[in-house]
Amino acid sequence: MANVEHGGGAGGAFGTGAAESAKARLRTIRVGLWLIVAILAVRQVAVVLSTPRGDRLTDLETWVGPEGVLHVKGSLYDSTQFTGTPFGGLVLKPLTRAAEQALGWGWTFGTLSLVVVLGAVAARALPPPVSRRTALLAAPVAISLLMLSLPVRNALYLGQTSIIPVLLVLLGCFTVRGERASGVLIGLAAALQPTVLLFAPLLWFTGRRRAAVSGALTFAAGTALAWAAMPHDSHTYWVHHLGGAGLGGDADGLANQSLHGALLRLGLNGPLEIGLFLLLGAAVAVLGLRRAVRYAEDGQLLLAVAVTGCVAVAVSPTSWQHQLLWVLLALVGRVGRRASDRAMWPVAVVLVMTLPAKMMLPNMAALHLLRDNVVLIAALAAATVVPFLSRTSEHYGAPIPTDYAEAVPARWKRVPLLPFLGRVRSRPNLLLELLLIRVGYAAYQQVRLAATGGTNAGGRPTAEHHGAQILSIERFLHIDIEHWANHAVFKVGWLRDFFDFYYESFHFVVPLTVLAVLYIRRPGDYRWARSALGFATLLALVGFWLYPLAPPRLMPGLGVIDTVHGVQDFSKPDYGTLTALTNQYAAMPSLHFGWSLWCGLVIAILAPRWWMKALGLLHPLFTVSAIVATGNHWVLDAVGGAAVVAAGFGVTHVLQGPRPRPVARSLGTGARGPVPAPREAPAGGPTEPSGGDPAHGPADGADGADGADGAPADRPAGGRAEGSPAGRPSG
């Protein structure tokens, strides 16, 4: 968004035309962003109102419905279903009749309106220098992210009021005038959500002491009023349940993303757990509030508010999923000195707040601790350890620019369509790459399984019909070798074991190894190869969706033996441990062969030695033999896998252009040729100065390693570019 500030302003006749063109582009972008907001709003309303009445807005129904707790004459907390404060019950009780009438359109649209206001206020609170024009673009982005976030989606679906305290705090900090009015709003928010009282120290230590006192007094007055009106309920909430702990569900449930919930999930309980929780909570509160005060004094008040909110999430006895909006606000902080690192923190926060934890981390026992507390970890990181840049840092507004290689001429005039993606030589952020790879693979698994309606049995008739079609085509082409190859291998024990092991083991190991080596040794080629693999996988998903196909081992009457899972009972086939997790009818195209072919081509193109190239090409040969011999794929599946890989490289070429040329460097006898004279940096940004990369050492000229290593972390802006050699080195 900050780049919008530099978009116009040239003088003269030509400058006027450029300014008008820039304004037109901004209007188009703004309309497009608000259109996305409208689409998301319609989708949220449709999801809520299309749900059966007994299943939607269940929390609101529990509170204000005909049998809700706000109608009963006894305690609000008799059923433990009401999790709000006594003050919240006191406020809601007179609104019972109106809320009943709004259990649908009114409540849903009212909540959406609060989300819109919240996003608009957050956009206006961005730290300077941010103009009104940029804030107008930031508003729809903020609203869209809020609507996609799990806390807002839960609040809409369940009928929660958790958006209101966050909105009251933002209004008090950024909108209302006068410290007393600001404090009143924050005090009301604390009366509804007690941990919001942590904002009082933030106000006090940043010089807004009247607001701090006003907020504390408002909280005390609201709590006292509720105590006078409902003494039994107040005693139950504040004394028996210790500020709400134990209400609304088990405190050790995954939905409770607080330190208390995490310690309970670790198996701690009793005095030890309480003492450790109080000790850790105090440490997080002190450290987090000190950081928040520092960022507020630095002029980043929105970040300070977000950090304080993250502290509240961690130290609260219960922080249910719909109460975690503070973590999403923390993405406004800027992290990283390099431009290529800036996206890491916001992308991580958005993914954590919009996707289920099981998509973030694989289902491995060693990672359950991280997966079960992923939102808490994000809140703790924002509150205590993430090194947000100060506005006084030289890199705050001008990060170290991305290192671009010289543009490689393409055969077609309009290629590449997105040149800035294809000429980056520096390494991408490793954590961001790992996160996106994991999320991408989780999405791939979900789409692949959804291709048959979410169950293997649901797609079986269609898949078997398509299998018969494939078999007919192969017989016509005289390539139906699956039965012969399967039985020939099955009779030779060591060969069967070899192909079973190869099929199960090398599918992931080899591609990940190739990606790791490219990331370390050839960052520019890593981006090219990674993009081709990603596009090939996306195209394969289209094939899985449009053409469910039973592999030979799952074709009744064909007689192919499943050498990996054992002989199948086709009345109730058993696909092994992945029966309920993967689509067994996603055979066309074969990504087993496609990914192996990608590995072979990348190694053959980039490897510096002929024997390395030969070993690389053996991998797809062994893989195609394994998938046919084990009965897991048809021969035509391999043809389909080759087609999507070719298309993946083609799409990459169209979008990014040819892969960046390695830079020849003068390193004595190992160099590939003289280094041309320096030239001006291309428009895409400064490139690497001549000589070895100080961060990673010089390139290995003797063994053909590339000269396109990543840029050093501290490269100053405006470095001179190194020219490309006239010819492309082999390999």
C-alpha atoms as one frame of an Amber mdcrd trajectory, in Angstrom:
protein
   0.000   0.000   0.000   2.856   2.388   0.740   3.963   2.205  -2.895   0.777
   4.025  -3.891   2.284   7.152  -2.371   4.831   7.340  -5.177   2.390   6.827
  -8.033   1.885  10.215  -9.660   2.826  13.825  -9.578   4.809  14.556 -12.785
   4.504  18.103 -14.041   3.701  19.541 -17.454   1.366  18.366 -20.152   2.737
  14.844 -20.113   2.598  14.858 -16.311  -1.085  15.770 -16.363  -1.905  12.818
 -18.591   0.154  10.490 -16.418  -1.586  11.767 -13.287  -5.022  11.204 -14.809
  -3.993   7.714 -15.866  -2.742   6.982 -12.348  -6.028   8.207 -10.857  -7.981
   6.010 -13.240  -5.919   2.984 -12.254  -6.453   3.718  -8.576 -10.202   4.031
  -9.100 -10.235   0.695 -10.908  -8.234  -0.965  -8.140 -10.478   0.530  -5.469
 -13.634  -0.645  -7.228 -12.160  -4.121  -7.628 -11.242  -4.315  -3.943 -14.703
  -3.227  -2.827 -16.211  -5.761  -5.219 -14.233  -8.461  -3.411 -15.629  -7.151
  -0.120 -19.181  -7.359  -1.498 -18.646 -10.915  -2.750 -17.275 -12.028   0.620
 -20.156 -10.354   2.457 -22.735 -12.071   0.257 -21.001 -15.389   0.767 -20.968
 -14.982   4.558 -24.650 -14.085   4.626 -25.478 -17.024   2.366 -23.518 -19.460
   4.553 -25.262 -18.300   7.725 -28.802 -18.078   6.368 -28.569 -21.322   4.369
 -27.735 -23.242   7.542 -30.775 -24.835   9.239 -32.200 -22.606  11.928 -31.316
 -24.989  14.731 -27.658 -25.078  13.681 -26.899 -21.394  13.117 -26.373 -18.609
  15.648 -26.374 -21.253  18.341 -24.589 -19.113  20.930 -27.012 -16.255  20.458
 -29.948 -18.680  20.654 -28.452 -20.071  23.855 -28.434 -16.590  25.348 -31.633
 -14.932  24.141 -33.789 -17.694  22.639 -37.088 -18.760  24.225 -35.202 -21.174
  26.494 -32.038 -19.082  26.654 -30.170 -18.222  29.799 -31.242 -14.584  29.669
 -34.869 -15.650  30.086 -34.346 -17.800  33.124 -34.933 -16.421  36.595 -31.960
 -18.197  38.106 -28.256 -17.597  37.541 -26.836 -16.825  34.096 -24.150 -19.399
  34.770 -26.253 -22.342  35.917 -25.690 -24.093  32.590 -22.137 -22.713  32.054
 -23.242 -21.901  28.477 -23.167 -18.147  28.979 -19.492 -17.061  28.893 -19.900
 -13.283  29.074 -19.408 -11.046  32.086 -22.309 -10.155  34.387 -22.173  -6.670
  32.852 -22.638  -8.262  29.425 -25.676 -10.128  30.704 -27.030  -6.939  32.241
 -26.700  -5.135  28.895 -28.120  -7.976  26.825 -31.085  -8.778  29.027 -33.164
  -5.709  28.082 -32.370  -6.393  24.428 -33.700  -9.944  24.537 -36.854  -9.306
  22.546 -35.041  -7.273  19.872 -32.323  -9.901  19.632 -34.890 -12.656  19.189
 -36.377 -10.807  16.251 -32.897 -10.320  14.797 -31.910 -13.994  14.881 -31.168
 -14.068  11.170 -30.918 -11.204   8.717 -30.742  -8.410  11.266 -28.060  -9.938
  13.485 -25.969 -11.104  10.525 -26.084  -7.743   8.740 -25.428  -5.932  12.004
 -22.304  -8.020  12.592 -21.125  -7.405   9.023 -21.606  -3.667   9.556 -19.409
  -3.829  12.653 -16.740  -5.644  10.626 -16.830  -2.924   7.961 -16.444  -0.199
  10.583 -13.643  -2.118  12.269 -11.729  -2.501   8.998 -12.197   1.163   8.100
 -10.950   2.338  11.510  -7.924   0.006  11.318  -7.076   1.314   7.838  -7.215
   4.922   9.043  -4.953   4.021  11.969  -2.036   2.880   9.794   1.181   4.615
  10.905   2.391   7.584   8.847   3.412   8.377   6.226   0.084   7.133   4.843
  -2.161   9.418   2.822  -5.936   9.340   2.653  -5.630   7.739  -0.796  -3.682
   4.789   0.555  -6.073   4.459   3.491  -8.971   4.217   1.030  -7.219   1.275
  -0.641  -6.267  -0.278   2.680  -9.846  -0.236   3.993 -11.308  -2.867   1.633
  -8.196  -5.023   2.081  -8.592  -4.905   5.864 -12.316  -5.653   5.666 -11.706
  -8.609   3.329  -9.087 -10.084   5.663 -11.422  -9.650   8.629 -14.256 -11.435
   6.824 -11.959 -14.319   5.895 -10.575 -14.684   9.415 -11.748 -17.531  11.622
 -12.764 -15.236  14.538 -15.173 -13.237  12.363 -16.496 -16.312  10.595 -17.176
 -17.939  13.971 -18.788 -14.780  15.305 -21.110 -14.652  12.294 -21.936 -18.347
  12.393 -22.382 -18.680  16.155 -23.880 -15.259  16.873 -21.031 -14.025  19.065
 -20.470 -10.446  20.235 -16.663 -10.665  20.411 -16.173  -8.067  17.661 -17.643
  -5.326  19.862 -14.774  -5.060  22.440 -12.162  -4.857  19.666 -14.144  -2.162
  17.879 -14.642  -0.169  21.101 -10.891  -0.177  21.762 -10.049   0.973  18.227
 -12.697   3.694  18.378 -11.351   4.833  21.730  -7.743   4.924  20.531  -8.183
   6.392  17.038 -11.581   8.010  16.487 -13.112   9.812  19.469 -11.713  13.093
  20.690 -10.856  13.660  24.295  -9.077  11.330  26.654 -12.073  10.858  28.937
 -14.316   9.701  26.069 -11.543   7.406  24.867 -11.212   5.897  28.319 -14.964
   5.375  28.625 -15.053   3.296  25.427 -12.077   1.184  26.520 -13.628   0.752
  29.967 -16.866  -0.496  28.417 -14.851  -2.945  26.321 -13.095  -4.175  29.485
 -16.452  -4.619  31.232 -17.447  -6.941  28.365 -14.031  -8.643  28.050 -11.977
  -8.182  31.250  -8.504  -8.718  29.773  -9.017  -5.521  27.749  -8.179  -3.780
  31.026  -4.536  -4.338  30.011  -4.930  -1.295  27.769  -5.044   0.929  30.863
  -1.278   0.525  31.508  -0.617   1.179  27.799  -2.553   4.443  28.034  -0.868
   5.394  31.314   2.719   4.835  30.184   2.165   6.608  26.858   1.035   9.803
  28.572  -2.746   9.380  28.219  -3.302   9.122  31.935  -6.765  10.669  31.973
  -7.875   8.021  29.485  -6.319   5.284  31.647  -8.078   6.539  34.778 -11.365
   7.041  32.916 -11.167   3.521  31.484 -10.446   1.956  34.877 -13.286   3.884
  36.500 -15.723   2.939  33.731 -14.785  -0.732  34.087 -15.197  -0.525  37.868
 -18.542   1.266  37.557 -19.918  -1.238  35.047 -18.749  -4.193  37.140 -20.162
  -2.638  40.332 -23.484  -1.935  38.635 -23.712  -5.544  37.519 -22.729  -6.696
  41.032 -25.493  -4.590  42.566 -28.086  -5.843  40.067 -26.933  -9.483  39.996
 -24.809 -10.212  43.103 -25.099 -13.992  42.853 -24.065 -14.039  39.184 -21.202
 -11.632  39.836 -19.900 -13.774  42.675 -20.129 -16.844  40.450 -18.214 -15.184
  37.622 -15.529 -13.281  39.495 -14.940 -15.593  42.459 -16.099 -19.098  41.652
 -15.037 -19.084  37.980 -12.085 -16.663  38.373 -13.052 -14.224  35.665 -14.819
 -16.680  33.382 -12.445 -19.657  33.582 -14.400 -22.871  33.210 -17.334 -21.329
  31.352 -18.310 -22.270  27.816 -16.372 -25.516  27.553 -13.369 -27.375  28.869
 -10.418 -25.060  29.405  -8.069 -27.620  27.853 -10.035 -27.673  24.586  -8.223
 -26.685  21.405 -10.493 -23.654  21.014  -8.929 -22.092  24.135  -5.771 -20.499
  22.719  -4.380 -19.104  25.965  -1.382 -20.039  28.102  -3.755 -21.641  30.595
  -5.270 -23.863  27.913  -1.840 -24.799  26.512  -0.518 -25.816  29.953  -3.597
 -27.946  30.579  -3.123 -29.640  27.202   0.448 -30.444  28.224  -0.951 -32.482
  31.124  -0.219 -29.994  33.905  -2.916 -29.295  36.475  -3.513 -28.199  40.023
  -1.322 -25.711  41.920   1.678 -26.382  39.661  -0.246 -25.393  36.535  -1.805
 -22.335  38.175   1.532 -21.137  39.516   3.276 -21.634  36.192   0.427 -19.897
  34.366   0.624 -16.880  36.676   4.421 -16.719  36.337   4.421 -16.984  32.533
   1.440 -14.646  32.239   3.196 -11.986  34.319   6.363 -12.281  32.225   4.428
 -12.016  28.959   2.419  -9.063  30.275   5.500  -7.103  31.383   7.506  -7.796
  28.234   4.573  -7.295  25.879   3.407  -4.037  27.455   6.952  -2.642  27.391
   7.142  -3.405  23.678   3.696  -1.901  23.102   4.698   1.324  24.856   7.851
   1.503  22.759   5.927   1.093  19.500   3.336   3.658  20.593   6.078   6.192
  21.321   7.528   5.349  17.902   4.284   6.442  16.232   2.966   2.922  15.554
  -0.081   3.081  17.823  -2.044   0.468  15.849   0.819  -1.995  16.283   0.980
  -1.123  19.986  -2.742  -1.845  20.311  -2.309  -5.147  18.481   0.623  -6.193
  20.702  -1.394  -5.375  23.825  -4.299  -7.389  22.455  -1.968 -10.337  21.831
  -0.841 -10.093  25.465  -4.509 -10.213  26.501  -5.014 -13.347  24.396  -2.078
 -15.108  26.072  -2.775 -14.188  29.713  -6.553 -14.651  29.688  -7.756 -17.825
  31.439  -9.825 -18.594  28.344  -9.281 -17.118  24.879 -11.853 -18.768  22.657
 -11.390 -18.794  18.914 -13.910 -16.023  18.260 -11.957 -13.704  20.615  -8.631
 -13.752  18.759  -8.965 -10.809  16.366  -6.059  -9.033  18.053  -3.606 -11.416
  16.418  -4.819 -10.434  12.936  -4.203  -6.747  13.690  -0.546  -7.549  14.433
   0.187  -7.980  10.717   0.597  -4.177  10.427   4.072  -4.472  11.922   6.972
  -4.409   9.468   9.544  -7.177   9.825  12.743  -7.671   7.864  15.316  -5.375
   6.315  15.076  -6.930   2.842  12.132  -6.358   0.557  11.933 -10.103  -0.095
  11.414 -10.758   3.641   8.609  -8.242   4.162   5.842 -10.649   3.191   6.834
 -13.348   5.707   5.109 -11.996   8.825   1.836 -10.764   7.256   1.429 -13.950
   5.209   2.056 -16.117   8.277  -0.476 -14.149  10.335  -3.119 -14.254   7.612
  -2.683 -18.015   7.154  -2.814 -18.673  10.895  -5.977 -16.604  11.248  -7.826
 -17.894   8.186  -6.913 -21.592   7.858  -7.430 -24.550  10.197  -4.324 -25.513
  12.134  -4.207 -28.932  10.455  -3.473 -27.180   7.153  -0.580 -25.276   8.677
   1.303 -28.279  10.038   1.251 -31.954   9.041  -0.482 -34.543  11.222   2.658
 -35.785  12.956   2.784 -36.578  16.673   5.987 -34.558  17.097   4.221 -31.453
  15.775   0.949 -31.739  17.701   2.182 -29.313  20.365   2.760 -26.648  17.725
  -0.386 -27.462  15.742  -2.674 -27.367  18.793  -1.355 -23.956  19.884  -0.607
 -22.264  16.569  -2.699 -19.127  17.272  -1.288 -18.825  20.787   2.230 -19.115
  19.381   1.477 -16.322  16.906   0.114 -14.148  19.731   3.139 -14.834  21.945
   5.495 -14.127  19.056   3.827 -10.789  18.300   3.819  -9.834  21.977   7.370
 -10.796  22.869   9.849 -11.725  20.146   8.956 -10.576  16.620  11.477  -7.814
  15.756   9.128  -5.188  14.360  11.063  -2.349  12.746  11.077   1.091  14.276
  10.009   3.996  12.078  13.450   5.478  12.705  15.105   2.502  11.016  16.596
   3.211   7.607  14.890   0.046   6.323  11.377   0.897   7.568  10.339   2.781
   4.461  13.142   1.691   2.118  13.992  -2.004   2.535  17.032  -3.485   0.843
  15.815  -3.968  -2.730  15.404  -7.318  -4.393  18.324  -8.546  -6.478  17.319
  -8.870 -10.152  19.234 -10.526 -12.956  19.486  -8.936 -16.372  16.463  -9.669
 -18.540  16.872 -12.648 -20.877  15.446 -12.054 -24.376  12.430 -14.265 -25.045
  11.337 -15.687 -28.377   7.893 -14.059 -28.261   7.360 -10.352 -27.873   4.913
 -10.458 -24.953   6.876 -13.032 -22.966   7.341 -12.825 -20.034   3.979 -11.491
 -18.875   5.272 -11.067 -15.297   9.008 -10.376 -15.731   9.576  -9.336 -12.123
   8.878 -12.935 -11.043  11.445 -14.484 -13.335  14.522 -12.299 -12.825  14.926
 -12.461  -9.040  18.313 -13.961  -8.147  18.255 -13.750  -4.363  16.903 -16.523
  -2.197  13.269 -16.223  -1.169  12.462 -16.221   2.525  12.893 -19.827   3.675
  10.152 -19.799   6.325   7.714 -18.285   3.860   8.588 -20.907   1.248   8.127
 -23.768   3.713   4.838 -22.324   4.914   3.456 -21.865   1.419   4.621 -25.332
   0.342   2.893 -26.889   3.341  -0.354 -24.932   2.848  -0.276 -25.592  -0.885
   0.123 -29.315  -0.340  -2.679 -29.370   2.250  -4.970 -27.591  -0.223  -3.899
 -30.068  -2.906  -4.898 -32.961  -0.622  -8.291 -31.425   0.121  -9.101 -30.711
  -3.527  -7.908 -34.140  -4.587 -10.209 -35.842  -2.062 -13.117 -33.509  -2.880
 -12.937 -34.607  -6.535 -14.955 -37.715  -5.605 -17.341 -35.954  -3.254 -15.112
 -36.374  -0.210 -15.258 -40.186  -0.151 -13.639 -42.909  -2.222 -16.877 -44.896
  -2.401 -18.732 -41.919  -3.866 -16.553 -41.812  -6.969 -16.072 -45.532  -7.494
 -18.622 -46.203 -10.320 -17.424 -43.265 -12.407 -13.763 -44.087 -11.764 -14.211
 -47.722 -12.815 -16.067 -46.643 -15.961 -13.186 -44.343 -16.860 -10.762 -47.186
 -16.121 -12.525 -49.333 -18.695 -12.177 -46.484 -21.206  -8.444 -46.176 -20.591
  -7.984 -49.935 -20.922  -9.827 -49.915 -24.269  -7.609 -47.120 -25.584  -4.439
 -48.914 -24.466  -5.555 -52.151 -26.097  -6.206 -50.264 -29.315  -2.681 -48.796
 -29.093  -1.194 -52.160 -27.992   0.343 -50.674 -24.841  -1.812 -52.515 -22.268
   1.163 -54.005 -20.422  -0.095 -53.438 -16.856  -1.229 -57.036 -16.180   1.890
 -58.580 -17.680   4.311 -56.232 -15.883   2.492 -56.606 -12.561   2.551 -60.419
 -12.563   6.105 -60.616 -13.888   7.397 -58.416 -11.049   5.214 -60.108  -8.427
   6.893 -63.462  -9.134  10.382 -62.064  -8.357  10.498 -61.269  -4.649  13.458
 -58.895  -4.554  12.201 -56.993  -7.605   8.718 -56.662  -6.110  10.178 -55.376
  -2.838  12.392 -52.903  -4.724   9.523 -51.400  -6.707   7.240 -51.282  -3.642
   9.960 -49.425  -1.719  10.689 -47.097  -4.625   6.994 -46.299  -5.095   6.417
 -45.470  -1.413   9.708 -43.731  -0.584  11.026 -41.614  -3.437   7.860 -39.729
  -4.422   8.497 -36.955  -1.878  12.167 -37.410  -0.989  13.625 -36.690  -4.433
  11.576 -33.534  -5.292  12.209 -32.059  -1.842  15.928 -32.813  -2.163  16.093
 -31.175  -5.585  14.282 -28.097  -4.261  16.603 -27.901  -1.242  19.761 -28.125
  -3.367  18.466 -25.482  -5.787  17.476 -23.200  -2.929  20.978 -23.363  -1.469
  23.065 -23.425  -4.657  20.944 -21.794  -7.385  18.299 -19.420  -5.997  17.312
 -18.036  -9.398  16.835 -21.502 -10.856  14.996 -22.535  -7.691  12.260 -19.996
  -8.411  11.987 -21.174 -12.018  11.840 -24.882 -11.107   9.507 -24.360  -8.139
   7.050 -22.418 -10.266   7.017 -25.112 -12.956   6.337 -27.786 -10.333   3.542
 -25.735  -8.785   1.793 -25.097 -12.105   2.090 -28.775 -13.061   0.469 -29.793
  -9.767  -2.388 -27.311 -10.228  -3.061 -28.639 -13.724  -3.031 -32.191 -12.347
  -5.741 -31.214  -9.857  -7.933 -30.224 -12.787  -7.423 -33.717 -14.207  -8.301
 -35.380 -10.892 -11.476 -33.293 -10.677 -12.664 -33.766 -14.248 -11.651 -37.385
 -14.801 -11.722 -39.652 -11.713  -9.928 -42.818 -12.724  -9.542 -46.194 -11.017
  -5.964 -47.515 -11.174  -5.408 -51.058 -12.467  -5.191 -52.479  -8.920  -8.770
 -51.295  -8.211 -10.349 -52.578 -11.430 -12.543 -55.638 -10.686 -11.917 -58.531
 -13.018  -8.617 -57.253 -14.371  -6.522 -59.490 -12.134  -3.870 -56.910 -11.222
  -2.318 -57.547  -7.797  -1.894 -54.640  -5.390   1.692 -55.347  -4.375   1.790
 -52.439  -1.883  -1.465 -52.954   0.057  -2.103 -56.631  -0.634  -4.858 -58.481
  -2.499  -8.055 -56.438  -2.579 -11.597 -57.474  -1.647 -13.496 -55.460  -4.251
 -16.741 -55.663  -2.294 -14.997 -53.467   0.295 -11.561 -52.420  -0.935  -8.887
 -51.527   1.602  -6.477 -48.875   0.401  -4.181 -49.073   3.381  -3.799 -46.466
   6.114  -4.788 -43.641   3.737  -8.229 -45.061   2.923 -10.166 -42.128   4.386
  -7.570 -39.430   3.697  -6.725 -39.575  -0.002  -8.579 -39.991  -3.257  -7.597
 -43.424  -4.516  -9.208 -42.612  -7.863  -6.856 -39.696  -8.641  -4.818 -41.662
 -11.150  -4.976 -39.392 -14.216  -2.535 -37.747 -14.573   0.113 -39.589 -12.570
   1.897 -37.109 -10.333   4.169 -39.930  -9.219   5.590 -39.914 -12.718   5.037
 -36.193 -13.264   7.051 -35.140 -10.240   9.790 -37.657 -11.075   9.937 -36.339
 -14.646  10.212 -32.794 -13.293  13.143 -33.931 -11.125  14.832 -35.633 -14.065
  14.464 -32.628 -16.368  15.673 -30.134 -13.763  18.718 -32.273 -12.954  19.465
 -32.874 -16.638  19.279 -29.139 -17.387  21.190 -27.829 -14.381  23.616 -30.549
 -13.297  27.257 -29.724 -14.194  28.376 -33.342 -14.880  27.115 -35.818 -17.433
  26.841 -38.632 -14.891  24.651 -36.423 -12.679  22.363 -35.792 -15.629  22.199
 -39.530 -16.327  21.328 -40.333 -12.701  18.630 -37.689 -12.773  17.021 -39.210
 -15.867  17.058 -42.677 -14.272  14.596 -41.478 -11.615  11.583 -41.051 -13.962
  12.521 -44.350 -15.643  12.437 -46.229 -12.324   9.279 -44.385 -11.275   7.274
 -45.236 -14.389   8.365 -48.862 -13.980   7.276 -48.826 -10.318   3.841 -47.270
 -10.874   2.988 -49.802 -13.590   4.517 -52.833 -11.874   2.732 -52.163  -8.569
  -0.613 -51.735 -10.336  -1.037 -48.113  -9.213  -1.190 -46.461 -12.659  -1.935
 -47.073 -16.294   0.655 -46.336 -18.959  -1.525 -43.468 -20.162  -1.437 -41.984
 -16.645   2.298 -41.489 -17.126   1.589 -39.806 -20.458  -0.809 -37.480 -18.641
   1.831 -36.768 -16.000   4.332 -35.853 -18.705   1.741 -33.566 -20.309   1.057
 -31.549 -17.148   4.802 -31.203 -16.461   5.360 -29.906 -19.997   2.430 -27.523
 -19.529   3.859 -26.417 -16.160   7.175 -25.467 -17.757   5.251 -23.760 -20.560
   3.134 -21.647 -18.203   6.253 -20.725 -16.251   7.958 -19.612 -19.462   4.977
 -17.502 -20.504   4.627 -15.796 -17.125   8.271 -15.532 -16.036  10.226 -15.923
 -19.240  13.403 -18.000 -19.674  15.227 -18.911 -16.508  17.844 -16.308 -15.469
  21.260 -16.770 -17.033  23.992 -17.685 -14.567  26.597 -14.956 -14.174  30.116
 -15.986 -15.242  32.772 -14.865 -12.778  36.495 -14.541 -13.186  37.923 -17.120
 -10.800  41.124 -18.132 -12.500  41.132 -21.377 -14.457  37.702 -22.374 -13.156
  35.901 -19.404 -14.725  33.765 -19.849 -17.802  34.911 -16.680 -19.442  35.756
 -13.031 -18.883  33.402 -10.833 -16.956  31.875  -8.080 -19.114  32.155  -4.489
 -18.089  29.585  -3.283 -15.536  26.399  -1.789 -16.918  23.584   0.220 -15.465
  21.155  -1.698 -13.275  17.951  -2.771 -15.021  14.701  -1.042 -14.217  13.581
  -3.923 -12.004  16.099  -3.005  -9.309  19.820  -3.137  -8.564  21.685  -6.342
  -9.229  24.610  -7.992  -7.582  28.073  -6.374  -7.830  30.787  -8.380  -9.513
  32.722 -10.827  -7.414  31.564 -13.568  -5.087  28.533 -13.310  -2.882  29.893
 -12.250   0.533  27.083 -14.088   2.289  27.640 -17.436   0.585  31.104 -17.323
  -0.930  32.133 -17.300  -4.571  30.550 -19.597  -7.122  32.218 -22.898  -7.876
  33.456 -22.270 -11.361  35.303 -25.572 -11.587  32.303 -27.819 -11.074  29.836
 -25.690 -12.989  27.891 -24.344 -10.008  25.854 -21.323 -10.819  26.896 -17.787
 -10.238  23.434 -16.636  -9.241  23.629 -17.053  -5.509  21.370 -15.014  -3.262
  22.052 -11.407  -2.479  23.690 -10.655   0.853  21.338  -9.550   3.565  22.931
  -6.111   3.997  23.333  -5.068   0.365  23.000  -1.264   0.130  20.566   0.181
  -2.336  21.865   1.419  -5.652  24.591  -1.184  -6.256  25.997  -1.495  -9.751
  24.863  -4.351 -11.939  27.034  -7.034 -13.408  26.528  -7.744 -17.087  25.479
 -11.132 -18.401  27.772 -13.122 -20.668  26.810 -13.192 -24.294  26.301 -16.928
 -24.340  24.518 -19.199 -21.877  26.871 -21.639 -20.085  26.125 -25.310 -20.581
  24.219 -27.082 -17.806
